[in-house]
Amino acid sequence: MKNINGKVVFITGGSQGLGASISKRFADEGAKIAIFSIDTALDKKLEAELQSKTEVLFIKGDTRNSADIKNAMEIILARFGTLDFAINCAGVTGAMHPFVDMPENEYDFVMDVNVKGVFLCMQEELKIMLKNKSGKIVNIGSEATFTAGHPLRSVYCISKHALGGLTRNAAIAYADTGININAIAPGTMLTPLVAAFPQDQQDALANTRPTKRFVSIDSVASMAVYLCSDLANDMVGSIVNMDGGKTAM
């Protein structure tokens, strides 16, 4: 992909599920990778795979903690000297509750990770990119960015709608600085979590979309790389819908 090789990418939640696939795709393109995750003990297998292809750095921290994020940026600058791309992938679905029974602490948890965490990361990412007068930021949303979502996951839906607004607002605010900010809104993918479901539940989930299959993790990871390439220079505040046609129904 154009303009990826040798560049530095920061990926939150980059050691598991979709985040790990995104990390691998950037490694395939020759990018230098800084993975930010809450538990680096889970990263050893991925580290070995990535190190065979590129330079990789694992940083432990919580996206909800601004000090952790600032520390991560300092480590990245000390190691690589710059930051070119950022993929804000860390997120949670939260527990399932009827709307009227949603505990306040559950609301706070989901919103803190899915919205506040991305907001705090973007602040620090942008500080570096503004100095460079260039950069690409990609936020990972969900098909729930465009829909009412699951009736028992109201806060998840709220958080992903908020992420869409956050992406568009920041994209317009910095559109004339050489920085592109966009998002991807994927549908259900066959992540390790979903793969652990009984087959009948997997089939039911896949059949909720016109394609009758899960969204490809590799396709979403490739879109993240594309949005960081020069080919996407005119994409500003776009939220790329990759849900197998579900929101078109």
LINWOGI-V36682 format. One record per pair of residues at least 24 apart in sequence whose C-alpha atoms are under 10 Angstrom apart, sorted by sequence separation. I is the first residue (numbers start at 1). J is the second residue. D is the distance in Angstrom with one decimal. If there is no record, write none. Layout:
I&J&D, I&J&D
This chain:
4&28&9.8, 5&29&5.6, 6&30&5.8, 7&31&5.0, 8&32&4.7, 9&33&5.1, 10&34&4.8, 11&35&5.0, 12&36&4.7, 13&37&5.2, 15&39&9.1, 26&50&9.5, 27&51&8.6, 29&53&9.1, 30&54&6.1, 31&55&7.8, 32&56&6.0, 33&57&6.2, 34&58&5.8, 35&59&6.1, 36&60&5.8, 37&61&5.7, 38&62&5.4, 90&114&7.3, 91&115&8.7, 139&163&7.8, 140&164&9.4, 189&213&8.9, 190&214&6.2, 191&215&10.0, 1&26&9.5, 4&29&6.2, 5&30&4.4, 6&31&4.8, 7&32&5.9, 8&33&5.9, 9&34&6.1, 10&35&6.0, 11&36&6.1, 12&37&6.1, 13&38&7.8, 15&40&8.3, 21&46&9.9, 24&49&8.3, 25&50&9.8, 27&52&9.2, 28&53&6.9, 29&54&9.1, 30&55&8.6, 31&56&9.0, 32&57&8.3, 33&58&8.4, 34&59&7.1, 35&60&8.4, 36&61&6.4, 37&62&6.8, 38&63&8.2, 55&80&9.5, 63&88&9.4, 89&114&9.0, 139&164&8.7, 160&185&8.9, 188&213&9.1, 189&214&5.1, 190&215&7.3, 191&216&9.6, 3&29&9.3, 4&30&6.8, 5&31&4.9, 6&32&6.1, 7&33&8.5, 8&34&7.5, 9&35&8.4, 10&36&7.3, 11&37&8.6, 12&38&9.2, 13&39&9.7, 16&42&8.2, 20&46&7.6, 24&50&6.7, 27&53&6.1, 28&54&8.2, 35&61&10.0, 36&62&8.1, 37&63&8.3, 88&114&9.5, 91&117&8.6, 114&140&9.4, 141&167&9.6, 188&214&5.9, 189&215&4.8, 190&216&7.4, 191&217&7.6, 216&242&9.0, 1&28&9.8, 2&29&9.1, 4&31&5.9, 5&32&8.1, 6&33&9.6, 15&42&7.3, 16&43&8.2, 23&50&8.0, 26&53&9.8, 27&54&5.9, 36&63&8.4, 63&90&7.8, 90&117&8.2, 91&118&8.9, 114&141&8.8, 139&166&9.4, 140&167&9.8, 187&214&7.5, 188&215&5.9, 189&216&6.1, 190&217&7.2, 215&242&7.2, 216&243&9.3, 1&29&6.7, 3&31&9.5, 4&32&9.2, 15&43&5.8, 26&54&9.2, 27&55&8.4, 62&90&9.4, 63&91&9.5, 90&118&8.1, 139&167&7.1, 187&215&5.9, 188&216&8.8, 189&217&6.0, 215&243&6.2, 216&244&9.3, 1&30&9.7, 14&43&9.1, 15&44&9.2, 24&53&9.1, 27&56&8.6, 88&117&8.7, 89&118&8.4, 138&167&8.5, 186&215&7.1, 187&216&9.1, 188&217&9.2, 189&218&9.7, 214&243&8.3, 215&244&6.3, 15&45&9.4, 16&46&8.8, 20&50&9.9, 24&54&9.9, 88&118&6.2, 137&167&9.1, 186&216&9.0, 187&217&9.7, 213&243&9.9, 214&244&7.6, 215&245&9.9, 15&46&6.9, 87&118&9.6, 88&119&9.5, 186&217&8.8, 189&220&9.2, 213&244&7.7, 14&46&9.6, 15&47&8.7, 36&68&9.6, 211&243&9.1, 212&244&8.1, 23&56&9.5, 36&69&8.7, 88&121&7.5, 186&219&9.6, 187&220&9.6, 210&243&9.3, 211&244&5.6, 212&245&9.8, 87&121&9.7, 88&122&8.2, 137&171&9.0, 186&220&6.9, 209&243&7.6, 210&244&6.4, 211&245&7.0, 212&246&9.9, 86&121&8.9, 87&122&9.6, 185&220&8.9, 209&244&6.0, 210&245&5.8, 211&246&8.5, 36&72&7.6, 86&122&8.3, 184&220&7.7, 208&244&9.5, 209&245&6.2, 210&246&6.3, 35&72&9.4, 184&221&9.7, 208&245&9.8, 209&246&4.7, 210&247&9.7, 34&72&8.7, 87&125&10.0, 206&244&9.6, 208&246&7.2, 209&247&8.5, 210&248&9.0, 34&73&9.6, 86&125&7.0, 145&184&9.6, 146&185&8.4, 184&223&7.8, 207&246&10.0, 209&248&9.4, 210&249&7.9, 85&125&8.4, 86&126&9.4, 145&185&6.7, 183&223&9.8, 184&224&7.5, 209&249&8.3, 34&75&9.3, 35&76&10.0, 84&125&9.0, 114&155&9.9, 142&183&9.3, 143&184&9.0, 144&185&7.8, 145&186&9.3, 183&224&8.5, 34&76&7.0, 83&125&7.6, 114&156&8.1, 134&176&10.0, 135&177&9.1, 136&178&8.7, 137&179&7.7, 138&180&8.4, 139&181&7.9, 140&182&8.9, 141&183&6.5, 142&184&7.2, 143&185&5.2, 144&186&8.8, 182&224&9.4, 15&58&9.0, 33&76&9.3, 83&126&9.5, 86&129&9.9, 115&158&9.5, 116&159&9.4, 133&176&9.4, 134&177&6.9, 135&178&6.7, 136&179&5.6, 137&180&6.3, 138&181&5.9, 139&182&6.4, 140&183&5.6, 141&184&5.6, 142&185&4.0, 143&186&5.6, 144&187&8.2, 184&227&9.2, 14&58&9.3, 84&128&8.7, 85&129&8.6, 111&155&7.2, 114&158&9.7, 115&159&6.0, 119&163&8.7, 122&166&9.8, 126&170&9.6, 130&174&8.7, 133&177&5.8, 134&178&4.5, 135&179&4.7, 136&180&4.8, 137&181&4.7, 138&182&5.1, 139&183&4.5, 140&184&5.1, 141&185&4.6, 142&186&4.9, 143&187&5.1, 183&227&8.6, 34&79&9.7, 64&109&9.5, 83&128&6.7, 84&129&7.0, 110&155&6.7, 111&156&7.7, 114&159&5.9, 115&160&7.8, 118&163&8.0, 122&167&9.5, 132&177&9.4, 133&178&5.4, 134&179&4.9, 135&180&6.4, 136&181&5.9, 137&182&6.4, 138&183&5.0, 139&184&6.5, 140&185&6.3, 141&186&6.8, 142&187&6.1, 143&188&8.1, 182&227&7.4, 34&80&9.3, 82&128&7.5, 83&129&6.9, 109&155&9.5, 110&156&6.6, 113&159&9.0, 114&160&7.2, 115&161&9.5, 116&162&9.9, 131&177&9.7, 132&178&8.8, 133&179&6.9, 134&180&8.0, 135&181&8.5, 136&182&8.1, 137&183&8.1, 138&184&7.2, 139&185&8.8, 140&186&7.9, 141&187&9.3, 142&188&8.4, 181&227&8.7, 182&228&9.4, 8&55&9.4, 9&56&9.7, 10&57&9.4, 11&58&9.8, 12&59&9.5, 33&80&9.5, 64&111&9.9, 65&112&9.7, 82&129&8.5, 107&154&9.0, 108&155&9.0, 110&157&10.0, 111&158&8.1, 112&159&8.9, 115&162&6.8, 116&163&9.3, 119&166&7.5, 123&170&9.7, 130&177&7.0, 132&179&9.4, 180&227&8.5, 181&228&9.3, 6&54&8.9, 8&56&9.6, 10&58&9.9, 32&80&8.1, 64&112&6.2, 65&113&9.9, 69&117&9.3, 73&121&9.5, 84&132&8.5, 107&155&6.0, 110&158&9.4, 111&159&5.6, 114&162&8.8, 115&163&6.0, 118&166&8.8, 119&167&9.2, 122&170&8.8, 126&174&9.0, 129&177&9.0, 130&178&8.2, 180&228&8.2, 5&54&9.8, 6&55&9.4, 10&59&10.0, 12&61&9.4, 13&62&9.6, 34&83&9.5, 63&112&8.7, 64&113&6.1, 72&121&9.9, 82&131&9.9, 83&132&8.6, 85&134&9.2, 86&135&8.2, 87&136&8.5, 88&137&7.6, 89&138&8.3, 90&139&9.2, 91&140&8.4, 106&155&8.2, 107&156&8.6, 110&159&7.2, 111&160&9.1, 114&163&7.4, 115&164&9.7, 118&167&9.5, 129&178&8.6, 130&179&7.7, 12&62&9.1, 13&63&9.1, 33&83&9.9, 63&113&6.9, 64&114&9.1, 66&116&9.8, 70&120&9.3, 82&132&8.3, 84&134&7.3, 85&135&5.6, 86&136&6.4, 87&137&6.0, 88&138&6.3, 89&139&6.3, 90&140&8.0, 91&141&8.8, 102&152&8.9, 129&179&7.1, 182&232&9.6, 12&63&7.7, 32&83&9.7, 62&113&8.8, 63&114&9.3, 64&115&9.2, 65&116&9.3, 66&117&8.4, 69&120&7.6, 70&121&8.5, 73&124&7.3, 77&128&9.1, 83&134&9.4, 84&135&4.9, 85&136&4.8, 86&137&4.8, 87&138&4.8, 88&139&4.8, 89&140&5.2, 101&152&9.7, 102&153&9.0, 107&158&9.6, 111&162&9.0, 115&166&8.2, 119&170&9.6, 32&84&9.8, 33&85&9.6, 34&86&9.4, 35&87&9.7, 36&88&9.7, 38&90&9.5, 63&115&9.9, 64&116&6.5, 65&117&7.6, 69&121&6.4, 72&124&9.5, 73&125&7.7, 83&135&7.6, 84&136&6.6, 85&137&5.8, 86&138&6.3, 87&139&5.9, 88&140&6.1, 89&141&8.2, 99&151&7.6, 102&154&8.3, 107&159&9.3, 111&163&9.8, 180&232&8.3, 181&233&9.9, 31&84&9.7, 33&86&9.9, 36&89&9.9, 37&90&8.1, 63&116&8.1, 64&117&4.6, 66&119&9.8, 67&120&9.7, 68&121&9.7, 69&122&9.7, 70&123&9.6, 71&124&10.0, 83&136&9.5, 84&137&8.7, 85&138&8.0, 86&139&8.3, 87&140&7.5, 88&141&9.3, 98&151&7.1, 99&152&6.7, 102&155&8.3, 126&179&8.4, 180&233&6.9, 182&235&7.1, 183&236&9.5, 186&239&9.8, 31&85&9.6, 36&90&8.9, 63&117&4.6, 64&118&8.3, 66&120&6.2, 69&123&9.5, 70&124&6.6, 73&127&9.9, 96&150&9.0, 97&151&8.4, 98&152&5.0, 99&153&7.9, 100&154&9.8, 179&233&8.7, 180&234&8.0, 181&235&7.9, 182&236&6.1, 183&237&7.4, 184&238&8.1, 185&239&6.4, 186&240&8.1, 187&241&8.2, 188&242&9.5, 189&243&9.0, 62&117&8.1, 63&118&7.2, 64&119&9.2, 65&120&8.0, 66&121&7.8, 69&124&7.2, 70&125&9.2, 73&128&8.5, 96&151&8.7, 97&152&4.9, 98&153&7.7, 99&154&6.2, 178&233&8.8, 180&235&6.9, 181&236&5.9, 182&237&4.8, 183&238&6.2, 184&239&5.3, 185&240&5.8, 186&241&6.2, 187&242&6.2, 188&243&7.2, 63&119&9.2, 64&120&7.3, 65&121&9.3, 69&125&9.1, 96&152&4.9, 97&153&6.6, 98&154&7.9, 99&155&8.4, 180&236&5.7, 181&237&5.8, 182&238&5.0, 183&239&4.6, 184&240&4.6, 185&241&4.8, 186&242&4.6, 187&243&4.0, 188&244&9.1, 12&69&10.0, 63&120&7.2, 64&121&8.7, 66&123&9.4, 95&152&8.3, 96&153&5.4, 97&154&8.1, 179&236&8.8, 180&237&7.7, 181&238&7.8, 182&239&6.0, 183&240&6.2, 184&241&6.2, 185&242&5.9, 186&243&5.2, 187&244&7.1, 63&121&6.7, 66&124&8.7, 94&152&9.9, 95&153&7.2, 96&154&8.4, 97&155&9.4, 180&238&9.6, 181&239&9.6, 182&240&7.9, 183&241&8.8, 184&242&7.2, 185&243&7.3, 186&244&8.6, 187&245&9.0, 94&153&7.2, 95&154&9.9, 96&155&9.4, 122&181&9.7, 175&234&9.6, 184&243&10.0, 187&246&7.9, 93&153&7.5, 94&154&9.5, 95&155&9.3, 96&156&9.5, 175&235&9.7, 187&247&9.2, 93&154&9.9, 94&155&7.8, 95&156&9.2, 175&236&6.8, 10&72&9.2, 93&155&8.5, 94&156&6.8, 174&236&9.4, 175&237&8.7, 10&73&8.9, 93&156&5.7, 23&87&9.4, 92&156&7.8, 93&157&8.9, 171&235&9.4, 172&236&7.1, 173&237&9.9, 22&87&8.5, 91&156&9.5, 171&236&5.8, 172&237&6.7, 10&76&8.3, 93&159&9.5, 170&236&9.6, 171&237&4.9, 9&76&9.5, 22&89&9.1, 92&159&9.8, 93&160&9.9, 170&237&7.9, 171&238&8.6, 8&76&8.7, 19&87&8.6, 91&159&9.8, 168&236&7.8, 169&237&7.6, 8&77&9.8, 19&88&9.0, 20&89&9.8, 91&160&9.7, 167&236&9.3, 168&237&4.4, 19&89&6.1, 167&237&6.1, 168&238&7.3, 18&89&7.8, 19&90&7.6, 166&237&9.4, 167&238&8.2, 168&239&8.3, 8&80&7.2, 17&89&9.9, 18&90&9.4, 19&91&10.0, 165&237&9.2, 167&239&8.2, 7&80&9.3, 8&81&8.9, 9&82&9.4, 10&83&7.3, 14&87&8.6, 164&237&8.7, 8&82&6.9, 9&83&6.4, 10&84&8.2, 11&85&8.5, 12&86&8.2, 13&87&9.0, 14&88&8.8, 16&90&9.5, 164&238&9.1, 7&82&8.7, 8&83&5.3, 9&84&6.0, 10&85&6.3, 11&86&5.9, 12&87&6.5, 13&88&7.6, 14&89&7.0, 15&90&9.7, 164&239&7.2, 7&83&7.7, 8&84&5.2, 9&85&4.5, 10&86&4.6, 11&87&4.7, 12&88&5.3, 13&89&5.4, 14&90&7.5, 7&84&6.0, 8&85&6.3, 9&86&5.4, 10&87&6.2, 11&88&6.1, 12&89&5.3, 13&90&4.2, 6&84&9.8, 7&85&7.7, 8&86&8.5, 9&87&7.4, 10&88&8.1, 11&89&6.8, 12&90&5.2, 13&91&7.5, 11&90&8.3, 12&91&8.9, 4&84&9.2, 140&220&9.5, 4&85&9.2, 140&224&8.8, 138&223&9.7, 139&224&8.9, 138&224&6.7, 137&224&9.3, 138&225&9.2, 138&227&7.1, 137&227&8.3, 138&228&7.7, 136&227&7.5, 137&228&7.4, 136&228&5.4, 135&228&8.0, 136&229&8.3, 146&239&9.7, 85&179&9.6, 135&229&9.9, 136&230&9.6, 145&239&8.9, 84&179&9.6, 85&180&9.6, 86&181&9.5, 87&182&9.9, 88&183&9.1, 89&184&9.9, 146&241&8.8, 85&181&9.9, 87&183&9.2, 136&232&9.4, 145&241&9.2, 136&233&8.9, 142&239&9.6, 143&240&9.8, 141&239&8.2, 142&240&9.7, 143&241&7.0, 138&237&9.7, 140&239&9.1, 141&240&9.2, 142&241&8.2, 143&242&7.6, 144&243&9.9, 147&246&9.5, 136&236&10.0, 138&238&9.8, 139&239&8.9, 140&240&9.7, 141&241&9.2, 142&242&8.6, 143&243&6.3, 147&247&7.0, 138&239&9.4, 142&243&8.4, 143&244&9.8, 146&247&7.1, 143&245&9.9, 145&247&9.9, 143&246&8.0, 144&247&9.0, 143&247&7.2, 12&117&9.7, 12&118&9.1, 12&121&8.8, 10&121&9.9, 10&125&8.7, 19&140&9.5, 18&140&9.5, 9&135&9.8, 9&136&9.2, 10&137&9.4, 11&138&9.6, 12&139&9.9, 9&137&9.5, 87&224&7.5, 86&224&9.7, 87&225&9.4, 85&225&9.4, 87&228&9.2, 85&227&9.6, 86&228&8.6, 85&228&6.5, 84&228&8.7, 85&229&9.5, 21&191&10.0, 18&189&8.4, 17&189&9.2, 18&190&9.4, 17&190&8.9, 18&191&7.1, 17&191&5.5, 18&192&9.6, 16&191&8.9, 17&192&6.6, 16&192&8.7, 17&193&8.2, 25&218&8.1, 24&218&9.6, 25&219&10.0, 31&225&9.9, 22&217&8.6, 26&221&8.5, 21&217&7.0, 22&218&7.9, 25&221&6.4, 26&222&8.5, 29&225&8.5, 20&217&9.9, 21&218&6.6, 22&219&9.7, 24&221&8.5, 25&222&6.6, 18&216&9.9, 19&217&9.5, 21&219&9.6, 22&220&8.0, 23&221&8.2, 24&222&9.9, 25&223&9.8, 26&224&8.8, 18&217&6.2, 21&220&8.7, 22&221&4.5, 25&224&8.8, 26&225&6.5, 17&217&8.4, 18&218&8.3, 21&221&6.0, 22&222&7.3, 25&225&7.2, 20&221&9.0, 21&222&8.9, 22&223&9.1, 23&224&9.9, 18&220&8.0, 19&221&8.0, 22&224&7.0, 23&225&9.6, 26&228&9.9, 18&221&7.1, 22&225&7.7, 9&225&10.0, 9&228&9.3, 1&222&9.5, 4&225&7.8, 7&228&10.0, 3&225&10.0, 4&226&9.1, 2&225&9.5, 3&226&9.8, 1&225&7.5, 2&226&8.4, 4&228&7.4, 5&229&9.8, 1&226&7.0, 3&228&8.1, 4&229&6.2, 2&228&9.0, 3&229&5.5, 4&230&8.5, 1&228&9.1, 2&229&5.5, 3&230&6.0, 1&229&6.5, 2&230&5.9, 3&231&8.8, 1&230&8.5, 2&231&7.0, 1&231&8.5, 2&232&9.8
